Structure formats: C-alpha cells, structure tokens
Amino acid sequence: SAANVYQIVTVDGATKYVAWGSGNLTVPAGISQMTTVVPDESGDFNWQAVAPGQIIALTDIPLLWR
C-alpha cells in the first residue's frame, strides 16, 4: 500500500490528519470525524463520524480527519 499521511497541529493545539493513496488506514486516537478535501456541489464539506481504530480505504481524493 502507498499511503500519504500528514499530521497537522493547529495553533490552538488541535490535531488533524490529511490522508490519501492506496490501501487501508486505521483512524488514529482522538479523531472523530472525516470528510474529503473536495467540497460537494454546494461548496459544503460533509463530515462523517468515525471512531479510533476504524479501518478506512484510501483513494486518490484526500481525506481530512479531525
């Protein structure tokens, strides 16, 4: 698998991840939501609930996890 994963820590201390590629990735501890970095037709981001330990299949569209 070829996963690209970047951890981002915001100025207020929040940890987020951006991930894309091939294969599967396990949702890290402290993460409860994900969305694609590409908004829908309305320009909105559709956040979905995820749980730490959940397995997510990666694609070429990056996912933002928070």
VOSELO-147255 format. One record per residue (C-alpha): x, y, z; chain; residue number from 1. Coordinates in nm, 3 decimals. Each point is the difference from the previous one (the first is absolute). Last residue first. Layout:
<X = X Y = Y Z = Z unit = A pos = NUM>;
...
***
This chain:
<X = -1.036 Y = 1.575 Z = 1.292 unit = A pos = 66>;
<X = 0.067 Y = -0.198 Z = -0.318 unit = A pos = 65>;
<X = 0.034 Y = 0.157 Z = -0.346 unit = A pos = 64>;
<X = -0.014 Y = -0.250 Z = -0.283 unit = A pos = 63>;
<X = 0.196 Y = 0.040 Z = -0.325 unit = A pos = 62>;
<X = -0.153 Y = -0.122 Z = -0.328 unit = A pos = 61>;
<X = 0.239 Y = -0.256 Z = -0.156 unit = A pos = 60>;
<X = -0.168 Y = -0.272 Z = 0.205 unit = A pos = 59>;
<X = 0.048 Y = -0.142 Z = 0.352 unit = A pos = 58>;
<X = -0.212 Y = -0.274 Z = 0.156 unit = A pos = 57>;
<X = -0.073 Y = 0.081 Z = 0.365 unit = A pos = 56>;
<X = 0.041 Y = -0.245 Z = 0.290 unit = A pos = 55>;
<X = -0.153 Y = 0.111 Z = 0.332 unit = A pos = 54>;
<X = 0.246 Y = -0.005 Z = 0.292 unit = A pos = 53>;
<X = -0.106 Y = 0.343 Z = 0.123 unit = A pos = 52>;
<X = -0.362 Y = 0.058 Z = -0.100 unit = A pos = 51>;
<X = -0.147 Y = 0.181 Z = -0.299 unit = A pos = 50>;
<X = -0.296 Y = 0.238 Z = -0.036 unit = A pos = 49>;
<X = -0.043 Y = 0.160 Z = -0.342 unit = A pos = 48>;
<X = 0.056 Y = 0.365 Z = -0.089 unit = A pos = 47>;
<X = -0.157 Y = 0.115 Z = -0.328 unit = A pos = 46>;
<X = 0.197 Y = 0.304 Z = -0.118 unit = A pos = 45>;
<X = -0.214 Y = 0.259 Z = -0.177 unit = A pos = 44>;
<X = 0.071 Y = 0.179 Z = -0.330 unit = A pos = 43>;
<X = -0.351 Y = -0.070 Z = -0.128 unit = A pos = 42>;
<X = 0.125 Y = -0.258 Z = -0.254 unit = A pos = 41>;
<X = 0.187 Y = -0.186 Z = 0.277 unit = A pos = 40>;
<X = 0.332 Y = 0.117 Z = 0.147 unit = A pos = 39>;
<X = 0.332 Y = -0.170 Z = -0.087 unit = A pos = 38>;
<X = 0.217 Y = -0.046 Z = 0.311 unit = A pos = 37>;
<X = -0.202 Y = -0.314 Z = 0.070 unit = A pos = 36>;
<X = -0.154 Y = -0.025 Z = 0.344 unit = A pos = 35>;
<X = 0.086 Y = -0.165 Z = 0.332 unit = A pos = 34>;
<X = -0.117 Y = 0.011 Z = 0.360 unit = A pos = 33>;
<X = 0.086 Y = -0.146 Z = 0.342 unit = A pos = 32>;
<X = 0.380 Y = 0.003 Z = 0.027 unit = A pos = 31>;
<X = 0.164 Y = -0.013 Z = 0.345 unit = A pos = 30>;
<X = 0.172 Y = -0.333 Z = -0.059 unit = A pos = 29>;
<X = 0.095 Y = -0.068 Z = -0.363 unit = A pos = 28>;
<X = -0.237 Y = -0.136 Z = -0.269 unit = A pos = 27>;
<X = 0.165 Y = -0.309 Z = -0.151 unit = A pos = 26>;
<X = 0.107 Y = 0.025 Z = -0.363 unit = A pos = 25>;
<X = -0.076 Y = -0.224 Z = -0.295 unit = A pos = 24>;
<X = 0.164 Y = -0.038 Z = -0.340 unit = A pos = 23>;
<X = 0.069 Y = 0.267 Z = -0.257 unit = A pos = 22>;
<X = 0.068 Y = 0.369 Z = 0.028 unit = A pos = 21>;
<X = -0.150 Y = 0.274 Z = 0.212 unit = A pos = 20>;
<X = 0.024 Y = 0.142 Z = 0.353 unit = A pos = 19>;
<X = -0.032 Y = 0.342 Z = 0.165 unit = A pos = 18>;
<X = 0.017 Y = -0.002 Z = 0.380 unit = A pos = 17>;
<X = -0.115 Y = 0.236 Z = 0.273 unit = A pos = 16>;
<X = 0.129 Y = 0.077 Z = 0.350 unit = A pos = 15>;
<X = -0.143 Y = 0.301 Z = 0.186 unit = A pos = 14>;
<X = 0.258 Y = 0.201 Z = 0.197 unit = A pos = 13>;
<X = -0.145 Y = 0.350 Z = -0.046 unit = A pos = 12>;
<X = 0.268 Y = 0.083 Z = -0.261 unit = A pos = 11>;
<X = -0.104 Y = -0.307 Z = -0.196 unit = A pos = 10>;
<X = 0.187 Y = -0.331 Z = 0.009 unit = A pos = 9>;
<X = 0.002 Y = -0.168 Z = -0.340 unit = A pos = 8>;
<X = 0.093 Y = -0.364 Z = -0.058 unit = A pos = 7>;
<X = 0.059 Y = -0.100 Z = -0.361 unit = A pos = 6>;
<X = -0.067 Y = -0.345 Z = -0.141 unit = A pos = 5>;
<X = 0.079 Y = -0.123 Z = -0.352 unit = A pos = 4>;
<X = -0.078 Y = -0.370 Z = -0.034 unit = A pos = 3>;
<X = 0.159 Y = -0.235 Z = -0.251 unit = A pos = 2>;
<X = -0.114 Y = -0.354 Z = 0.066 unit = A pos = 1>;
***
